[in-house]
Amino acid sequence: MKLWQKIGKHFTRKTLIGVVIGGAGGYLYYYYVGCNSGSCPITSNPWASVLWGAIIGLIWTVK
């Protein structure tokens, strides 16, 4: 069995949509609420905010 087929079994459209929405939410949180001083490790970096948002979206859709 190919790797993509194994991944496809567990990674559904619902999961992909959750990750995308979570990532977008993470970016919006960075943009509107984020930390300007740089002392906040997650919200001062847009990549970290998107990553954490995507992880939350993934967890939310898997349950």
N, C-alpha and C positions, 0 to 999 in steps of 0.2 A: 504494500500500500504506500502510495506517495505521501510525502510530508504535507502537501497542500490539501490532500483529501482528509488526512487526519485532523488538520487544523479546521477545515470546513465543517466537520461534524460538530465541533464545539463552538465555533464562532459564527453565530447566526446573524441575520439582518438586524434583529432586535438588539443584539449585543453591539453591533457596529453603530447603530443609531444612538444607543446609550453613550458610547465612547465619544462620538462626535458632539452630541449635545452637552455632555460633561465637559469636554475640552473647550467648547464655545463658552459655556458658563464660567469656566476657570479664567478664560481670557477677559470676559466681561467683568468678572470680579477684580482682576488685576487692573483693568482700565478705569473702573469707576471707584473702587475702594482701595486699591493697592497702596503700598507704602512708598513714599517718596524719599525717605531718608536713607533707604538701603539697609536698614537694620533688621528688616523682616525677611527671612530667607526665602519664603515661598511667594509672598505677594509683591516683592520688589523686583522679581524676575518674571517676565511674561512666559517663558518656556516652563518654568517650574509651576506656575499657576495653571497652565494648560495641561501639563502632565498630571497634576493632582486632580484637576477637574475630570480628566479622562478616566483616571483610576476610580474616582467616586462614581462616575457614570457606569463604568464596567461593573462595579460592585452592586450598584443599584439594579442593573438589569439581570444579573446572574441569580439573585436571590429567589 
